[in-house]
């Protein structure tokens, strides 16, 4: 039996890089400028940003050095900005080069485009326009070549690479300039303005259920529960893939029998889910500050620059900001793609624990560098790909009032509760067509006509 605070984990240093995503703004007639101070926008109400838990606000005040009013305003502004950025992304199409929020209360939204002619439309939405050379699709194609090179070459000296939309470049973090140059050359992207960040840090996984609770794997290691999920009638939880392989058994925080790993992917991705026995009940909550519960209302992806908080069985509840999406990290065990980089601290044993933005699930802790005494960087596996890959339904407060599981036999383009939708996807619902504004898993109460924060009629 493993001691409750024991951590059996593989340790290898991990580093953090901060780059923000730039987004483009739609010039569509349905777009509207940001709301003036006063009534909360429909987007904020839809996503629950106007009614966050007190523990979320307290941790944001502590870790982001905000006043109570700033913390509340930041969550509302981030929810509203995500919707505007999604509308602009749909309008700009291939010209879109990313979007991010900035400022103490995230009141400033910047949208990047490759065409200066879009500036007026972007500014009409209350956002700042950034005219850049490369669209987001072009930058991602460069990163994909690096991803491919990592599969056939060693990346011990080049552990992290990502699209930095704020600087409109792909960046490689390496232990030396020469190591970065070799990696870039192997990928065939030399001369394509790939930036280099030199750092001695290397990634490690935090190896060691309400989300953030401890659980134990085969009596030998400890990780943290991510988010409660269901698959048909089976209850369980999402966690990190490096915590266990399919068939591994788990015991709970009270060290009684709990469940079995149903599926696990690591490396490549860092995702897994555990099916639990009838003694355990999935809840739409994660552990917050001081043992208080934080509710989960959905899984709408936060923008780069947005605030996020994390819960873990080693270090508890901490907050920071999103630095990068779609980051590739080379751990000693192999490369993991599609992670999100944050300024939140974490330590071994926190692996698998939940990241949340307001009341929206973001992902499960993968690895990082530093600690919660001196500060650090942490990467998480986004939750929406995890839900999609394993066919899971996130347990949310709205799900308890009737969100159905994914419908495999539904019409291909019909909006369906339980499905994971990416920004730009079009669906049909009640005889009308809608385009998705933000990545999320559809909740039963979030039908397109009722959620302008997530869907735009086309």
N, C-alpha and C positions, 0 to 999 in steps of 0.2 A: 504494500500500500504506500502510495506516495504521500509525503507530508503535504499539508494544505498549501504551504507557501514554497514548496520545492519547485525548482524549474530545471527540467532536463532539456536543454536546448542547444542547438548548434549555433555558434556565435561567429559572425564575420561582419566586419564594419560596413555600414551602409551610409550613403551620403544623400543630401537633399539639394535639389536645384530648383530655383523659382522662376517660372516663366508663365505668363498669363495668356489666356486664349482671347483672341480678338474676334468680335462678331460683326456681322453686317446687318444693316437695318432695312426693313421693307418699306418701299415707297407706296405700298398699297393703301387704298382709301380707308381700310379698316384699321390701319395703324393710328395710334394716337400719342400725343406727347405725354411725358411722365406726369402723373397727377401732382397737383400742388399740395403742400402740406395741409392736412385736414383729414377727410374721410379716408379710410383704408381702401386700397384698390381691390377689385374683384380677384386679381391674381393672388394677392396676399391672403385674402380670406379663403380662397379655394385651397391653398397649400398650407393653411394653418399658421402662417407666419405672424399673424396678428395676435395669436394666443399661445405663445411658447410657454413651456414649463419654467417655473422660477429657477430651477437648478441650471437650465440652459443659460438663462440670462446672467446668473451669478458667475458661472464659469467663464462666460465671454467677458464679463467685466474684469475678472481677475487676470485671465490669460492674454486678452487683447487690449487691456488697459483702457476700458471704456466706462463711461458713466451709465447708470441704468437707462437713461433716455436714449443714449447712443446705441446701446445694445438692442433695445426694442426697435429703434428706427432702422438699424442695419438689417435685421431680418426681413422687415417689410420691404425695404429698398431692394434687397437681393432677390426676393421673390418676384417683384415687379420687373426688375431688370432682366431676369431670365426669360420672361414672356416677350418683352420687347426685342431682346436679342434673337429669340427664335423667329419672330416675325421678319426681322431684317435678314436673317439667314435664308429664309425661304424666298424673299424678294431678290436678293443679290445673286443667289445661285453660285455659279463657279467663281464669281468675283469676290465672294465672301472669304475673308482671311482670318477670322477669329473675333472674339469679344472678351472683355473683362470688366470687372468693377474695381473701384479704388476709392480711397478716402476712408476716414474713420467710421462713417456710417454707410459705406458703399453707395454713396449718392451719385457717383460719377460712373457712367457707363461709356466705354470706348468700343467702337466698332471699326474694324479694319476692312478695307476694300482695295482691290487692284485698279479701280477706275475712279479718278477724281470727280467724274460726273455724278457719282453717288453721294458726294459730300452733302449736298443740300437735303437729300432725302434722309440721310442719317441725322443731320442736325435738326431736322423737323421733328424727329422723335425724341429730342432732348438729349441725344448722345453726342459724344465727340467723335469726329471722323479721323481715321488714320489711313492715309493712302500709302500702300506698300507695293512691292514688286511681285510677290508670289502669293497666289491663292492658297488656302488651306489644303486643298487637294494636292497641289504640287509639292508642298512641304511634306505631306504625309507619304507621298510616293518616294521621297528621298529617305524618310525614316523606314519605310518598308524594305528598302534595299539594305539598310543597316541591319534590320531584323533578320533578313535572309542570310547576310554575312555572318551574323552571330551563331547561326545554326551549324556553320561549317568551320568557324575559326574560334580560337580561344578569346574570351572576353574578361579574363581575370584582371587585366590592367585597364579595361574600359567598361566599368560596371553599370553605367547609366547613360541612356540617350533618349532624347525627346524632341518634340516640336515646341519651340518657344515662340508662341504667336505674338508676344509683346515685342520681340525683336525681329520677327518675321524670318527666323532661321531655325534650322535643326541644330541641336547642341549635343556634343558628346562630352561626357565627364570621364576623365582618364587620369591615371597616376602620373602621366608625363605627356608632353607634346608629341614625342615620337610614337608612343603607344596609340594615341588618337590618330596620328597620321597613317599608321599601318592599318588601323581598323577602317578608316575612311577609304583608303586605297583598295582594301579587300572588298569593300562594298561597291566600288566603282562610282563613288560620288565625289571624288576629288575635284576641286574647282567649282563645286556647287554651293559655296559659301556656308560650309558647315562650321559652326562655332565650336570652340574647345574650352572646357572648364577643367583646370588641373586641380586635383584633390587627392590626398592620400587615403581618403575614406573608401571603404568597400561595403557593399550591402551584406546584411545577414538577415535571416528570418527570425522572428521572435517566437522560437519554439518553446517552449516550456511545457446559464442559458436564458427568465429575463436576461437580455443581452448584457455581456460584460461579466457574467458569472463565470467562475472557474469550472472546468471539467477535466477529467483525467483519462488518458489514452493508454489502454492495455496495462494500467497500473504503473506506468513508467514515466509519463510526461504530462505536463499541464498546458492547456491553452484556454482561450476564452470564447464563450458563446457569442455569435454575431447577432443574427435576427431570427425570430421564430418564423417557420415556413410550414406549408402543408403540400402534400402531393396526393391527390385523391383523398383518402381518409387517413393517410399516414401523417402524423405530426412530427416535427423535428426542428432543426436549426441549421442555419448557414454558418460556415466557419472557414478557416484557411485550409487550403489543400495540403500544405506541408505539415499540418498537425497530425494527419493520419491517412492510411491507405484504406481502400474498400475492404470491409470485413473487420477492421479494427474495432474493438469494443470500448465503450466509454462508461465512466461513473460520474455522477454529478458533484456539485459543490459539497453535498453532504456525504459523498463517497459511497452512495448506494448505486446499484445498477441503473444505467440510464438508457443506452442505445448502442447503435452500430453505424459506422460510416457506410452510407449507401453508395456514394460516388465521390471521387476525389481526383483533381487534376493538379499536378505539380511535378516539374516546372512547366513552362509554356504559359499556364495560368496558375493562380494560387487560390483555388476554390474547392469547396467540399460541402457536403451536407450530411447530417447525422439524423437517422430516424430513431425516435425515442419510444420507450415502452409505455404502457398505459398508466404508469405511476406519474408520468410527467404531462403537464398541460402547457401548450404553447400560448404565449401572451403577446400582445402588441406593444411590449414595453422593453426598455433597456435601462440599466442602472445609471442614475445621474449622480449629482453631488449629494453627499451625506445620506446615501441610501434611498433617496427619492427616485421615483420612476419617471422616465421620459417616454411619452407616447410616440408611436410611429403611425403616421397618417398615409404614407406613400413612399415612392422612391424617385422623386423628380431630381434629376442630376443638377448639382450646383455649378455655377460658373467659376472659372478661375478667378481668384481673388476673394471668393466668398468665404464666410466663416464656417468652420466645421468643428465638432466636438467628438471625442472618442472615449469609450468606456473599456476598461480592461481589468482583469483579475489581479494584476500586479500593482498597477499605479492608479487605478480608479479613473476619475473623470477629468479630462483636460481638453482645451480648445486651441485652435489656431486658424490658419487659412489654407485654402487650396492654392498650390503653386503651379502644378502642371497636370493635365490629363494625358492619357495615352503615353505613359512613360514606360520604357523598357529598362529592366534592372537585371543585371547579371549576378546572381547569387553563386556561392561555391557549388550548389547543387544543380545549377542550370539557369537559363534566362527565363524571366517572366515578362510578358508583354501586356500592355494595356492597363498598367497600374496608374493610380493617381498619387502625386507627391504633395505632401502637406508640411506645415511648420509645427504640427502637433508632436509632442514628445511621446515616447512609449518605451517599454522595456520587455525583456524576455518574459513569456507568460501572458502578455497582452495579445499575442497572436490570435487571430480569428475574431477578436472583439469588434463591436460595431462603431462605425463613423456615422454621425447624423448631422444634418444641416437644418436647424430648427426642429421640425417634426418629420423631416424627410430622410429616409434611409439612404446612405451613400455607398457604403462598402464595408469590407471586413479587413482588419489589420493584417498586413503581410510582413513587412520588415522595416528596418530603419537604422538610424545611427544616433549616437548620443544617449541621453537619459533624461529623466524628469527632474533631476537635480540641477544640471547645467544646461538643459535644453537640447533639442535634437530635431531630427527629421523622420517622418514616418510615411510609408507608402501603404495604400490600401487597394484591394481588389474591388472594383466597382460591383455593386450588388446586382444591377440590371442584367449584365451578361451572365452572372451566376444563376439568376432565376431562369433566364432563357435557356441556357445550356442544359440545365437539369430538369426543366419543366416544373418549376416550383412556383407557388403562390405565396407572396409575402403576407404575413399575418399583420393586419393593420386595424386601427380602430374602426374604420369603415367596413373592413372585411367581416367584422363581427356582426354587422347588420346586413350581411348577405352578399359579399363579393364572391362570385363563383370562381371555380378553378378554370385554367385555360381550356378553351374548346378546340380540340384538334380537328373536328369535322366542320367547323364554321367556314363560311365562304372566305376565300383567300383575302379579300380586301374589306370584309365587314368588321367594323369595330367590335372587339370582344373583350369583356372584362377578364383580367388575368393574363393577357398578352403583354409582352414587353414591346414598346414602340420607341423607335429612334426618331430624332428630329428630322423632318422632311418627308416622313412616311405619309402616304395618303390613304384614307379609309372612307368607307361609305357607312352612313348611319341615318336611319329614318328618311331615306330617299335623298339625302344630301351628301356632299363630299367635303371632307375636312383634311387639313394638312397638320401634322404634328409639329409643335413648337419646341418641346423639351423632352429629352429622354426620360421614360418612366414606365412602370408597370401599371396598366389600366386598373382602376378600382371601380367597383360596381356603381358608386355614386358619382363617378367622374366621366359620364358620357360626354361626347364632344360638344353638344349644344349647351351643356351646363357648365363647361369648364373652359372659358376663353383664355385662361392662363396656360392651357396645354394644347388647345386646338384652334385653328383658324379656318373659317369656312372659305372654300374655293369654288 
